[in-house]
Amino acid sequence: MSGKMQYVQKINDLSTNTGFQFEFLCDRCQTGYRTRFKPMTAGLATGVLDAAGGMFGGLLNTAANIGQRVRSAAWEKAHDQAYLEASNELLQSDFIQCPHCQDWVCRSRCWNEKRGLCKRCAPDLGVEMSAAQSERSVEEIRAHACMADEDKPLGKETWKETIRATCPQCNAALSGKVKFCPECGGKVASDRFCTECGGKLAANIKFCPECGAKAPDA
């Protein structure tokens, strides 16, 4: 086993005076992976308590003060060894370091095996595409919800149609797409059809775009 101690950026040390336990967190999703609690050997635990008790005249030999006891050099050595074993176990099996951003990420959720990078640097394209489509749908729903009721009929089927702003008879302002002027009662727009092919003609058009015939009243 190598004596070098690798480490992730986010570690929770859950060790106590009676044993060792560590929690490693993924830099991307923050999922925690916790090692099993490794109790100290009876001799080492006694040594820790004796060192603390001797230093303070036995004051710390009560169970109520166990959390405040001074940890001996032997405890620190055992702690480092336990961390080394835990890091070698978890970092090799559950974590991997991204060569691009250098983050330590969990293999199960945040590693793109195909790209050899973490999913922050190389996201799953299918997931990103689905998320983008969902975001677009939400944007369209919100935009439609914010429209006034009188504007909602102007959807994809009608937005290209010419909407007059004033009455062609009295020039009164029109509040929306209406057939008759609310001021003079005059007809705002009338459907025009080609006399040759029967195609519908837009207002003020002079020639039919389908057959080229001259439009009526042009």
GUTORDO-93930 format. One record per residue: residue in one letter; x, y, z of N, C-alpha, C, CB in turn. Coordinates in steps of 0.05 Angstrom, whole numbers, plus 5000, padded with zeros to 4 digits. Atoms other than C-alpha are relative to their C-alpha. Last residue first. Glycine has a CB too. Layout:
! residues N
aXYZXYZXYZXYZ;...
! end
This chain:
! residues 218
a497249914998386059333832500450254983501949774990;d499849734988378559263842502950105003498649995028;p502449825004378958523825500450265016497449855009;a501950034978386058233824497650194995501450075027;k500449754987389558173758497949985021499350224979;a502249845011391357463742499750255016497449845001;g499149765013398257203761497850184988501949934979;c500350035030395956493774500950254986497249944993;e500250275008397856373848500049974969497549875011;p497450134998400557053871499949714991500950015029;c500250254985394257393844502749865001497949814987;f500050245017395858093821500049755018502450004981;k500849935027394458773852499849764981501850204987;i498450145020394758623926498850054973500149705007;n498449825016391659173970501849854980501750175018;a500949725005388958674021502050154983499450145026;a499549824978391157944014499150284992502950015008;l498149785005387957513961500350175025499250164976;k500549774982384656833971502250214996499849915029;g498349984976385256373911499450255016502950004991;g501550014976379256283865501750025025498449755001;c499550264987383356113804498649975026503049975005;e499150215018381056643754500349735014502650084987;t502250085018376757133793500849784981499150244984;c499349975028381857153849497749904982502649844994;f499250255013378657223917500650064971497749795003;r499849985029378057803964501049744989501950244993;d498550215014375657764036499950054970499049725007;s501750185015373258414065501849804986498250164980;a498650165020376558824119498149824986502449845012;v497149954998374359384165501549854978501049925028;k498650255002367059414146503050054999499049834976;g499150095027364060064168501649745002501850224988;g501450245009360260114233500949904974497150055000;c501949955022362360834243498549764990501550124977;e500849725001365660824312498050054978502550184995;p501849944978366260084330499050295000501449945027;c499049774984369059934261498150065022500550254982;f501549755004366959244236501150225018497049975003;k501250005027370858604226498750264993498149774998;v503049995000375458674286499150014971499050255015;k501050105025382758504299497049985001501349724993;g499050265006384658954357499049914972499149805021;s498850124977383159614390501249724995498049975023;l501250254994381959994325501549865023499949824975;a498150214991383660724319498449755008501650115025;a500050044971378561124279501949785008497149955010;n497449984989380661284207500149985031501350254992;c499949754984373461394186502750055014497949995021;q502149815007372760894128500350265015497349885007;p499649895027379160484127497950214992500049784980;c502350065018378560404203500650124972497350105012;t502249805002385260444237497949914980501250274991;a499949844976390659964263497750205000502750135003;r500349715004389359434211499950145027497550064984;i501849894980392158734224499950304997500949925029;t499849714996395258384165497950105019499750144972;e502149855013395657634176500350305005497249905009;k499149885025402357344194497950174986501049784981;w498349784995400457234267501050144975502449915017;t501149745009394256834249502050235002497650075016;e501650015024395956094251499350284989497449855005;k498450065023401756134299498450014974501349735003;g498050214997397656494351501549954974498749745009;l498049955020393957144349502349815003501050305003;p500750115027388056844386502150054979497450114991;k499450285003391856994451499149874974498849855022;d497750045018391857744442500549714995502450135011;e500749915027384857874470502249964980499250295000;d501950195013386257434530499450094971497549995016;a502849934994392357854547498249814985499550304993;m501549855021398957494540497250065010499949834974;c499849724995402857304604498550174979502950094999;a501649934976400456584602500050305005501149855024;h502850015007402956514530498350085024499349714991;a500649795018409856754549497150014992501849984974;r500049754985410056304609499350234982502750045014;i502450004983408055694568499850265015500149765020;e502349965017413155864514497450015017499849794979;e499949735009418755934566497550074983502550064984;v500849844977416755274599499950304992501949965023;s502950044997417054924531499050175023499449715006;r501349855022423955224518496949985003500949904972;e499849724994426454984586498550174979502950095002;s501849944978423854284572500050305007500749835024;q502750015011427354264505497950075021499449734988;a500449765016433854494537497250014988502150014977;a500449784981433253954591499550264984502450035018;s502650034988432153414538499450245019499849745015;m502049945021438153664499497249995011500349804976;e500049725005442553684561497950084979502850104991;v501249874977440552984581499950304996501749935026;g502850065000441952714511498550135023499549705001;l501449845020448553074508497049955000501249964973;d501550195017451152774573498350164981498249805017;p502750094993455653324599498949794981498150245001;a501150155023463153344585497349905007501949774991;c498349945024466653844631498949874975502949915005;r499949715001461353834686501550094975501250125026;k502349905015460053104669499750305001497549875011;c502449984983467052914691497850124984500650185025;l500149754986471852704636497650005019499850244980;g497750004982473952054602500350275015502549954985;r498249775005469252204545502549995017498550255004;k499449995029465651534542502050214994497450054985;e498150215007466051434618500850014970498849725006;n500750075027462652094633502149804990499950254981;w497750075017463452124709499049914973501749795012;c498849765012458452484753502349954982500850185022;r501849795010453351974776501450214983498750135023;s502750105006456551294792498250214987498849915026;r500250145025463851494785497149944993501649745002;c500950274996463652024840499749864972497449985016;v502850055003467652654826499449705003499050094972;w500550284993474352924848497049954999501249925028;d501950074979475453574811499949705005497250114993;q498650114976481953684771498149945023502050205009;c500549814978478254114719501249925026497050035003;h500449735011480953754657499750215022497650014982;p497449895009484053104683499750284989501149824978;c500349915027477752954724502750124991497650204997;q499349725004479552574787499950084971502850065012;i497949975021475951924801500550304996499149874974;f499349735009471751694860502149994978501050175023;d502449835003468051054880500650284989498650035026;s502550135009472950484874497750194994499249815022;q499650195022479950774875497449884990501949785010;l499149855023478351394916500449814976502550155006;l502249855014474150984964500950144975498950205019;e502350175007479250444984497950164984498749905026;n499250195021485550854980497749834992502349835010;s499749855025482151425018500849814977502150225003;a502749915010479650965073500250134973498750185020;e501550245009486350615082497350074988499749805024;l498650105024490151275085498549764989502849935007;y500749835023484951565132501349904975500850295006;a502850055007485750975180499150164976498250055024;q500150265013493251045178497249924991501249795019;d498949975027492851785192499949744985502950115002;h501949845015488151665251501050024971499650275012;a502150195007492751115279497950134982498649885025;k498850195019498551605278497949804990502349855013;e499649865025494352145310501149814979501850245004;w502649975013492051655364500350144973498150165018;a500850265010499251455379497350014986499949795023;a498650035026501252185384499249734988503050025004;s497150054999496052255439501149974972500649745016;r499450245016489152565434503149974999498850014972;v497849955018487453045490500849744986502450125015;r497550114993480752905520502150064979499849705005;q498049794996475053375508502849905005499150195022;g499749855025470152875479502150225002497450124992;i498450165019471252405538500550154974498649744995;n498049835013468952925588501649864979501950115022;a501249755009462352615610502050184985498950165023;a501350035027465451925612499050264990497849795001;t502950044998470052125670498849994972498650225017;n500650295000477552015665497049945003501549875022;l501350085025478552735644499349704999501750084976;l502549865003480052985714498449914976500550304998;g502350184998485252445725497350144996500049875027;g500450104973490852935742497549835003499850225019;f501849834985490253325677499349885028497550054985;m499449725004496153045640498450185017499750074970;g497549934987495552355669500650294998502249834990;g500450004971488252295649502550085015499149735008;a501749774993489552515577499750015031497349994987;a498449765006495352035567498450245009500750014971;d497949974980491551475602501650254996501849755000;l501249924975485451575558502050045022497949805009;v501049725004489451555494498850105026497850004977;g497849825001493350945517499250294997501949934978;t499149974972487050575536502350205001500849745012;a502149844987484350685466500850065029497349864999;l499649725009490950435437497950185013499750014970;g497649894989490749795479500450294992502449854991;a500349954972483549645463502450135012499449745015;t499450244984484549715388499850085030502849894993;m497350024992481150315357500449745016500950245017;p499349954972474450225325502949965005498449805018;k497850184993473650295249500850055029502450034981;f498649924976466850585231502149795008498150055024;r501050134976465050405160501750095024500149694997;t498750254993466850915108498849875025503150045004;r499050034973461951435085501349735004497850055020;y499450284997460651655013501549965026501849904976;g498050094980457252325008500349705000499250105027;t500750254988453752604946502249905019499349794978;q500049994970455753324936499049755013498450245009;c502750054990453753294862499750015030498949744990;r502149915019460053594831497249985012500149844975;d499849725005465653574883497850114982502750064987;c499549945029463352894907500150304996497949864982;l502149885015463752844983500950054971499050255013;f498949875023468152365024497650104983501849814983;e502149975020465752175094501250174977497550145012;f499749775018470751905144497850004979502849994986;q502050015022470451445204500250254984497249965011;f499649825023475551285259497849954979502849964987;g499850125027475050995328500050214978497849814996;t500350294999474351085404500349874972497449935012;n497950124984476851795412499949705001499850115029;t500349944971472352015355502449885015497349885011;s498550164981472952035279499550105028503050014994;l501950094979467452345237501449845022497849844987;d498650184982472252735191498149945024502750115010;n501049984973467953035136501449795017496949985001;i499950234983471753115071498950075027503049905003;k502049984979470753595013500049745016497250064988;q500249734989476653734968498250015024499150194979;v502049845014478453004956499850275013497249854998;y502349894986484852704983498250144981500950185023;q501549845019490752264964497550115016499149834976;m502949974993495252045020498750184980499850115029;k501049745008501951764998497150025005500750064970;g500249824976504451175038499050274993502750025013;s498449765001502850684982499650175025499250164975;m501749765000500050005000501850255000498150005025;
! end
